[in-house]
Amino acid sequence: MDLAAIIGVVVALIIVFVVQILEGGTPGSILLLPAMLLVFGGAFFAAMAGGVLKDALGIGNLLKKAFLAKVTPPNELVDSVVKLAERARREGLLALEDAVKTVEHPFLKRGLQLAIDGTDPEELHDILHAEIAAKKKADKAGMKILENMGGYAPTVGIIGTVMGLVHVLENLDKPETLGHSIAAAFVATLWGVLSANVIFLPLAARLTRLSGIEVDEMELVIDGVLAIQAGSNPRLVAQKLRSLLPPDAAKAAEAAAATKKAA
């Protein structure tokens, strides 16, 4: 599990509360339920109004993925494909039918099964690329709701502040409560800006990054499966797939392969 989102959001919120304490305030003074309910609830339902119900109902899965997603090291995926290529070269493509059952990567599993079933290489290429295109559309639609929440939250916070100031003006005959009421009114704006820039927009950017990583993996898998289906030399398969990796990952994969070969 990649902890970047959890660490980033939690530490950012901790910093906000620490600064609040250092400035002489208390965490409770900004943890006001009405303001938080208005900002989080208002932003969510405003974003729902701008999309379709299916996207809004999937917010739980989106947040789960954003915080708990597991990022597979690309060199591990290359090693898996190369091992399959070695076995297919040695025993034939049909020998992979048992190996497919142990493959954990779902896209690789589907691609191998299509190849074993005798799917034409061009059809295999088109089917898998169509799946990538569908994934991109689904990911974009899912991320849009978080982006919209990040856009609506500050404005909803301002609405909360205006509502609070209206309440202040209604109680001008009680000067002893004005300071507290004015401060409370601005908490909604605080949570609007804070939630947008510390939670919603960063998580949307995180999901965009995760989607890009997953698409890169899928592209790599397609090249690997087509090479296996064609009976390519495993060494050439390894070189081709490593060329698709980022420079640092490619170097790590080459170093790991060299160490394994020397052993």
N, C-alpha and C positions, 0 to 999 in steps of 0.2 A: 504493500500500500504506500502510495506517495503522499507524504504529510504536508506538502507545500501549502495547500489551502487551509488546513486546520491551523498550522503554525502561523500563517500570515494573518488570518482573520482574528484568531485569539490574541496574538501578541499586539496587533493594532488596537483592539478594544482595551487590552490591559494598559497600553500606553495612554489612551484617552482617560481612563479612570485614575491612573497614577498622576497625570498632569492635573486633573481636577483636584486631587488631594493636595498636591504640591502648591496649588494656588489658593489653598485654604478652604476649598469646598468639600463636600461629601459625595460619595457615589450615589447615595439615595436622592440627592437633589436633582439628578438627571435621569434617574430610573423611575420616571413617572408613567404609570400604566396608561392613562388616557392618551398621552402624546404618542407613546409607542404603539398602542393599538390603532390609533388613527393613521400613523405613517405606514406601518407594516400591512395592516388590513386594507387601507385605502389604496396603497401602491399595488398590492396584489390584485384587488378587484378591478382597478382601473386597467391594469395590464390584461386581465381576463376579458374585459370589455373590448379590448383592441385586437383580440385573437379569436380562437375557437376553444370550446370547452375542453377538448381533448388535450390541448397544450397546457391549460391551466391545471387539469387534474394530474398531469405528469410532473408537477413541480417537486413532489417528494422524491421521485426517482432521479430527477435532475440534481437535486441537492445531495442525494446519496452518492451519485457518481462524482460530483464536483469535490466532495470531501474525502471519499473513500476509494477513488479509482486506483487501480493497480496498473502501473506502467511497466510493461515487459521490456527488459533490456534488448535492443535490436539484435545484438550478437547471439543471444540465446535462440531467437527465432531463426536466424541464419543457420546456426548449428543444427537445429531440428530439421530444417529443410535439407541440409546437406546429408545428414544421416539417412533420411528417407531416400535421397537420390542415390546414395551408395548402395542401399539395399535393393532399390529398383534396378540399378545397373547390374547388380550381382545375381538377383533372383528373378527379375522380371517385374513388370508393373503390377500384375495381379497378386504378387507376394505382399503388396502393401495393404491388402484387404484386412488382415489381422492388425497391422500396425495402426491403421486409421482409428481403431477403437481406443487406442491409448493417447491419441493426439488431443491436447487440451485446447489449442487455439481453434475456435469454432469456424472461422473463415478458412483456415488451412484444411480443416477436416472436410468441409463441404467441397472445396476445390479438389482435394485428393479423391473424394468419392465420385465426383463427376468424371475425373480422369480415368479412374478404375472402371467406371461403367461404360467407358468407350466413347465419351462425348468428343465430337470433332473439336480440334484445337481452336478453330475460329469461333465456334459456338461457345466453347468453354471460356474463351477470352471475353466474348460479348456478355455472357451471363454474369461473370464475376465483376466486370466493370459496371454492369447495370446495377448490381448490388451496391457497389461503391457510390454510384450516383444517388441511389435511393437513400443511403446512409447520410450523405452530405445534406440532402434536403431535410431529412428528419432531424439531424443535429441542428441545422440552422433554425428550424421552426422551434425546437426546444429552447435554444439559447435566446431566442428573441424575447421570450417572456421575462427573463431576468434582465435583459437590456432595457426593456420597457419599464420594468419596476425601478431600475436605476434612474431612468429619465423622469418618472412620475414622482418618486419619493421626495425630492427637494420641494417640488411645488405643493404636494400634499402637506408637507411640513409647514410651508408658509401659510396654507389655509388654516392649519391648527394654531399658528401664532396669531393670525387675525381673529380667529374665534376667541382665543385667550384674551386679546386686547379688548375685544368687545365686552367680555366679562369684566375686565378691569374698569372700563368706562362706566359700566353699570353700577360700580361700587365706589365711586369717587368720594362718597360720603363716609367711607371707612379708610382713612389714610393709613392706619396702622397695618392694613393688609395689602396695600398697593405694591410694596417692594416684592413681597413673595409672589403675588399674582403676576406681576410683569415678568419676573424671572421664570416662572412656570410657563408662561405663554411662549417664551423663546425656546423652551426645551423641544417643542415640536419641530422647529426649524433645525435645531441641532441634530435630532434623530433623522430628519429627512436627508440632510447632507451627509451625515455619518453613514447611514445605511446604504445610500447610493454608492459612496466612494470607498467604503470599507467592506461591504458585503455583496451587493447585487452586481455592480459592474466588474469587480475583480473575479467573481465566480463565473460570470458570463465569459470573461476573457480566458479563464481557466478551462471552461468547457470547449471554447474555440481551439485552444492549444491541444487538449486531449483528442478532439476530433481530428485535428491535423496529424497527430501521432498515429492514431488508429488507421487513418486513410493511407499513410505512408507504409504501415505494416501490411495492409491489404494489397497495395501495389507490389510490394516485395513478394508477398505470397503468390500473387498471380504469375510473376516471372519465374518463381521457383517451381510452381506446379507445372507450368508449360514446359520448363526445362526437364523436369522429371518425366513428363509424358513423352517428350521427344527422345529420351534416353541419353541426355547429354552427360559428358564426363563430370563426375562430382567435383573435381578440382575447378573446372570451368564454371560450374554452378556456384561454387563458393566465391570465386573471384567476381563473378557478375553480381551476386547479391551484395557482397561487401562494397562494391562500387556504388551501390545505391544508398549506403549508410552515410550519416554525417561523418566528417573527417575524424573526429575523436573516437566515435564508435567503431569506425572502420579500422583504425589503428589498434584499438583494443581487441577487436575480433581477430586481426592478423597476428597479434602477439599471442593471444590465447591459442590459436591454431598452431603457431610455431612451437609453443611450449608443449602442446599435446603431441605434436609430431616428434619432437626431440625425446619425449618420454617413451 
